[in-house]
Each structure stands twice: as structure tokens, then as C-alpha cells.
Amino acid sequence: MPSLLIPGKPGCDLDFLALGALVTRLDPGIVPFSQADRYDLHVSGGEYNVAANLSSCFGQRTAIASAMVDNPVGQRVERAVRAAGVRPHYLRFAHDGVRGPNIATVWSDRGQGARAPVVFYNRANEAAALLGPGSFDWAAIFGKGLRWFHSGGIFSALSATTPALVIEAMDAAHAAGAVVSFDLNYRAKLWQAAGVSAAEGGKKAVDTLREIVSRVDVLVGNEEDLQKGLGLAGPEVAAGPRAAGGKATSSKLDPSAFLGMMEKVARDFPGVKAVATTLRDVHSTNRHSWGAVLWMEGQSWATPTMELDVHDRVGGGDGFAAGLFYGLLDGRKPEEALRLGWAHGALLTTYPGDTTMAGLAEVEALASGGSARIQR
């Protein structure tokens, strides 16, 4: 049985700490942005979402290291972090009343049916992009024990200094005996904004992420993340058995394409002990086929395929990561940990917003084969 050495709970102050940006997501629901005059505000962040999910659903002691802006938007974000039970470690920035620094805004609608969701950003003068080495006292934060450290590709793409901070934190987490994970979360728009051209942005992503992943124990990322984020060769992936023009490709629900790349991951990054991803085939905005796969130290597991009726797809991948990490932190077998991630990610797509409203019993029931029959 593969083993991932995770520190035990006794004597550890924190189960999990995430390093990343906190953002506000403005969501007009199914109304297109050009027509919308009302928005729901969700507090989010690719790295933060995992910490919030682990706290709210799985009862873990979690924390976030991030930038905080001392203005009313920052106060709103802080309130959400407290409500999620996530312990804050902030480097604070004073807002100048005009230009920032700012809590970034992500604009993301839900789409509907044949109309795809739309996502765009306002990350101008973002406080989190100003973070860098020395922003946090890791010895003090990790001094009472840490079991798991996590960051991701979204935060790493924000500036020239954030990748160096991720590396500094990973080295400190390893020194503290923690497991280190990373979600590649490749976002071409963010990396291209960091380069003079799309090609230079892509090269910057590969160079940066390969250096980071050389320090990682558990990696989350699909074939596209592995190919574009780490520069690994792999097969073309399409929604069906054939792409346009009749060229044979791999199905998005077929784990063989992903597992076929694990030899390359193991060769280039021998420290990586586990790699996991969701498998999603989008039939329409509101109808997805959903699966997941885990590779761990030469063995692999895949879930069944679930048909999802999606309310809001944002955060589903972070929900998967949280369930998987919980299973591993809780000492579950790899297949059970994978199913917890698969089930929790599926449930998260049924709620509005980016973070969970599920309970552990609900996740475990779905993971073990539960149904959507009414509960009386």
C-alpha cells in the first residue's frame, strides 16, 4: 500500500496552511455582465478555498497567509475568513483612498445551458502581488507544528516576487516536517499578463512552475496543467473520441491520458509522491460528467463517472482538493481519499459561491454510493 508520510495530529498546532491571494468574486448569476445590475459577492481564492473547505466541512484546523487591505472591502473579506473558521496571517496594506493597493476582483458569471460562463479579472495594484520573501515569519507560524502546506499556480502568477515567496514557504514547511502540495491551476491570462507576449508568458510559467514543483509532495493538475504549466509532452485531449477533422484523441473522462504522463512527472520531479486531478466532460454549462483520478507512488485509482446538474461550477476543483487532502490527513486509504475529493467537489458545484456548504456525513454518503433521494 502506498504511503505518504503525514505528521500526526498530537503536538501539531495546524493541520493545514494555505498561501495565496484573497479576492472578491462578483457574480451576476445567469444574467450576462452587459445586462446585469445586481451581483452576489463571494470571498474566494484558489488557495484559500481549500483551507475554508477543510475547516467548514471537514473540521480541520486551517490557516491562510495572505495580504489584507485596510479598507471596507478588506473588512468584508476578513469577516468571511473568520466565519469559515480559518486562522488569518496577514501582511497588511493601507489603501491610499484612490488607487490601492487593492483586494482583487474576479468577475465570473454562471452562464446557462449552451451559454458558457465568463471570467475576467481586475487585479490592478493587487496587494497580494506585493507579497514576497520576508513577508511572513514562517518560523513563528510553523513553530507549533504544521501537518500540510498548500499553494498554487494562481498566486505564483501574480508577480515576480510571489513565486519566490512560495518557494521560501515550501522550504520552511518541509523543515517543519509538513507535507507540501501545489495546485498548478494554469491560467493563461495571468501568465500572459506577466510576459511581453503569450509565448513569453508561457515560457515564464514553465520555468517558474518547474522550480516550484521540484519541492512538492502532492500535485494537483490535469493534462493541460501538466503540459502548459510544466512543459511536459502529452496527448491532445478532446471531449469525445475524435477531435475536429477526425483526429483521434483521448476522452476527457479517460484517465489513461493523465496516467500516461505520470512517468514523465516521476522522471522530472522525483520528490512528487502523488498527483491527482478531476476529469470533467462539459455537455452544457449545467450538465457535466465528473470523475477523478489519483496516482500515488506508482499505483493509480479512478472514481466512477457521476452526472452532475451544475448550479455554479466555480470552486469545484478546490472542493476536490480539499476532500482528497482531508482523506490523506485522516489516514484514509488512497481510493477512499480520492472518493471523498470526488464527492465533495461534486457537491460544491450544487451551491452558490466558491466554498462549501456540505457536511462530512453528506460527503461520506455520496462517496460511498449515496443518491439524491429525498432524506426524511
Beta strands, then each sheet from edge to edge (+ up, - down):
strand 1: 16-19
strand 2: 23-27
strand 3: 40-44
strand 4: 62-70
strand 5: 87-94
strand 6: 104-108
strand 7: 119-122
strand 8: 148-152
strand 9: 179-183
strand 10: 218-220
strand 11: 237-238
strand 12: 250-251
strand 13: 274-284
strand 14: 287-296
strand 15: 299-302
strand 16: 306-309
sheet 1: 5+ 4+ 1+ 8+ 9+ 10+ 13+ 14- 15+
sheet 2: 5+ 4+ 1+ 8+ 9+ 10+ 13+ 14- 16+
sheet 3: 3+ 2- 6- 7+
sheet 4: 11+ 12+
end
